């Protein structure tokens, strides 16, 4: 039986080990627990080229983020009232740190569509215009929205701990913490946060970036769950937690 692993961005999947061969036992999944293979064992299973790809990917993420942070800080120094720029850098710094420190996965999904969606969703902020836009709401209100989104993100990411990463991979099973309320809480945090950045820096370019981003995010969520629901444990989880990332909406 072929095992497929799920699409994610930096993977917000409540249960991403969703299938196993018929001749292999499947461990029971208990909400609030995680099932994780030894990182040392996973590393030993990598070939030299795979290990090199892991290292190169993480170094590239650091390099790309450094370019973005430099541009954002330059704009902030020109206009120190733009708190949302600093909060954007802080939020993406956390994402980068978790992505770089993530455990070595047992397997990855290298499907071209999955990789494209994951890369854009991870580094979409490079397409933002850092220049001042139309301020639809006061900066301090927008900063409050961003902080609220960051709190949701951080809570979910701390629950995932090192099961978080940029490309889809099997890093273990996590269904506790904020995953008890929505199935993809990191996406909820991103959504609130993105609204907080867009409204005080509104412009056609930034709007288009977020429209493309959230089209991809919705595609990712649907693709993830299309595979996940084949697993009886995830089906039971879906019965307990009805909504994906917006309570009573989606």
C-alpha positions in Angstrom: 0.0 0.0 0.0 1.5 3.3 -1.0 1.7 5.9 1.7 1.1 9.5 0.7 2.0 12.4 3.0 0.1 15.6 3.2 0.4 19.0 1.8 1.2 21.7 4.4 3.0 24.9 4.6 5.0 24.9 7.3 2.7 22.0 8.0 -0.4 22.7 10.0 -1.8 19.2 10.1 -3.5 17.8 13.2 -2.6 14.3 12.2 -0.2 13.9 9.3 0.7 10.3 9.6 -2.5 9.1 8.0 -1.8 5.6 6.5 0.4 2.6 6.9 1.0 -0.6 5.0 -1.4 -3.4 5.6 1.4 -5.5 7.1 2.4 -2.9 9.6 0.7 -2.2 12.9 -0.9 1.3 13.3 -0.5 2.9 16.7 -3.6 4.4 18.3 -3.7 8.1 18.3 -4.9 9.8 21.5 -5.8 13.5 21.5 -3.2 15.6 23.1 -0.4 13.1 22.4 2.2 12.7 19.6 3.7 9.7 17.9 7.2 10.6 16.6 10.0 8.4 15.2 13.5 8.9 16.6 15.2 11.8 14.8 18.5 9.9 14.9 16.9 7.0 13.1 15.3 9.3 10.5 18.6 11.0 9.9 20.3 7.6 9.4 17.7 6.7 6.8 18.7 9.8 4.6 21.1 9.4 1.7 23.9 11.9 1.4 22.0 13.8 -1.3 18.9 13.9 0.9 20.8 15.2 3.8 22.5 17.8 1.6 19.1 18.9 0.4 17.8 19.2 4.0 20.8 21.5 4.9 20.6 23.5 1.7 16.8 24.1 2.2 17.3 25.4 5.7 20.2 27.7 4.7 18.2 29.0 1.8 15.3 29.8 4.1 17.7 31.9 6.3 19.1 33.7 3.3 15.7 34.6 1.9 14.4 35.8 5.2 17.5 38.0 5.7 16.7 39.8 2.4 13.1 40.4 3.5 14.0 41.5 7.0 16.6 44.0 5.7 14.0 45.6 3.4 11.3 45.7 6.1 13.7 47.3 8.7 14.9 49.9 6.1 11.3 51.0 5.6 10.7 51.0 9.4 13.7 53.3 10.0 12.2 55.7 7.4 8.9 55.7 9.2 9.1 54.4 12.8 5.3 54.6 13.2 4.8 51.5 11.0 4.7 49.0 13.9 3.1 46.4 11.6 6.4 46.1 9.7 8.3 45.1 12.9 5.5 42.7 13.9 5.7 41.1 10.4 9.4 40.6 10.9 8.9 39.1 14.4 6.2 36.7 13.2 8.2 35.5 10.2 11.3 35.2 12.5 9.4 32.6 14.6 8.3 30.7 11.5 11.9 30.6 10.3 13.3 29.5 13.6 10.8 26.6 13.8 11.4 25.6 10.2 15.2 25.5 10.6 15.0 23.6 13.9 12.3 21.1 12.8 13.0 17.5 13.2 14.3 15.5 10.2 11.2 13.9 8.7 10.8 10.2 7.9 9.4 11.1 4.5 8.5 14.1 2.4 6.0 14.8 -0.3 8.0 16.2 -3.2 5.0 16.5 -5.6 5.6 19.6 -7.8 2.2 21.2 -7.0 2.7 20.6 -3.3 6.2 22.1 -3.3 5.0 25.2 -5.3 2.1 25.8 -2.9 4.3 25.3 0.2 7.1 27.6 -1.1 4.7 30.4 -2.0 2.8 30.1 1.3 6.1 30.1 3.2 7.7 33.0 1.5 4.8 35.1 0.2 6.0 38.1 2.2 8.8 38.6 -0.3 6.1 39.8 -2.8 4.7 42.4 -0.4 5.3 46.1 -1.1 7.1 47.4 1.9 6.4 51.0 0.9 3.6 52.9 2.7 0.1 52.2 1.4 -3.4 53.5 2.1 -4.1 53.4 5.8 -7.6 52.0 6.1 -7.4 51.6 9.9 -5.0 53.2 12.5 -1.7 51.5 12.9 -2.3 50.7 16.5 -5.5 48.9 15.7 -3.8 46.9 13.0 -0.9 46.1 15.4 -3.5 44.7 17.8 -4.9 42.4 15.1 -1.4 41.2 14.2 -0.6 40.5 17.9 -3.8 38.5 18.2 -2.9 36.5 15.1 0.6 35.9 16.4 -0.8 34.6 19.8 -2.9 32.1 17.9 0.0 31.1 15.7 2.5 30.8 18.6 0.0 28.7 20.7 -0.4 26.3 17.8 3.3 26.2 16.9 4.3 25.5 20.5 1.9 22.6 20.4 3.5 21.3 17.3 7.0 22.1 18.6 9.5 20.5 16.3 6.8 18.8 14.2 6.6 22.0 12.2 8.2 22.5 8.8 8.1 24.1 5.4 7.5 21.1 3.2 4.8 18.4 3.8 6.3 15.6 5.8 5.5 12.9 8.3 6.8 14.4 11.6 4.3 12.9 14.0 0.7 13.3 15.2 -0.5 16.3 17.1 -4.2 16.8 18.0 -4.0 18.5 21.4 -3.9 22.2 22.4 -5.6 24.6 20.0 -6.2 21.6 17.6 -9.1 20.7 20.0 -11.0 23.7 18.7 -10.2 23.9 15.0 -8.3 21.5 12.8 -5.8 24.0 11.4 -5.3 26.8 14.0 -2.1 28.1 12.5 -4.1 29.1 9.4 -6.5 31.0 11.6 -3.6 32.9 13.2 -2.2 33.6 9.7 -5.5 34.9 8.5 -6.0 37.3 11.4 -2.4 38.4 11.1 -2.6 39.0 7.3 -5.7 41.2 7.7 -3.8 43.2 10.4 -0.9 43.8 7.9 -3.0 44.6 4.9 -5.4 47.2 6.3 -2.8 49.8 7.2 -0.7 49.1 4.2 -3.4 48.6 1.6 -2.6 48.6 -2.1 -3.4 46.6 -5.1 -0.2 44.6 -5.0 -0.5 43.6 -1.4 -4.2 42.7 -1.9 -3.3 40.5 -4.9 -0.5 38.8 -2.9 -3.0 37.8 -0.2 -5.7 36.7 -2.6 -3.2 34.4 -4.3 -1.9 33.2 -0.9 -5.3 32.3 0.5 -6.4 30.6 -2.7 -3.4 28.4 -2.2 -4.0 28.0 1.5 -7.6 26.8 0.9 -6.3 24.4 -1.8 -3.7 23.1 0.6 -6.3 22.5 3.4 -8.6 20.6 1.0 -5.8 18.5 -0.3 -4.6 17.7 3.2 -8.0 16.6 4.4 -8.8 14.6 1.2 -5.9 12.3 2.2 -6.3 12.5 6.0 -9.9 11.5 6.0 -8.9 8.0 4.7 -7.5 7.4 8.2 -10.2 6.3 10.7 -8.4 8.1 13.5 -8.6 11.4 11.5 -12.3 10.7 10.7 -13.0 10.5 14.4 -11.0 13.7 15.0 -13.2 15.4 12.3 -16.3 14.3 14.2 -15.0 15.9 17.4 -13.6 19.1 15.7 -16.0 20.2 13.0 -14.4 23.4 11.6 -11.1 23.7 9.7 -9.8 27.1 10.7 -12.7 29.6 11.0 -15.2 28.5 13.7 -18.8 28.2 12.4 -17.7 29.3 8.9 -15.1 26.9 7.4 
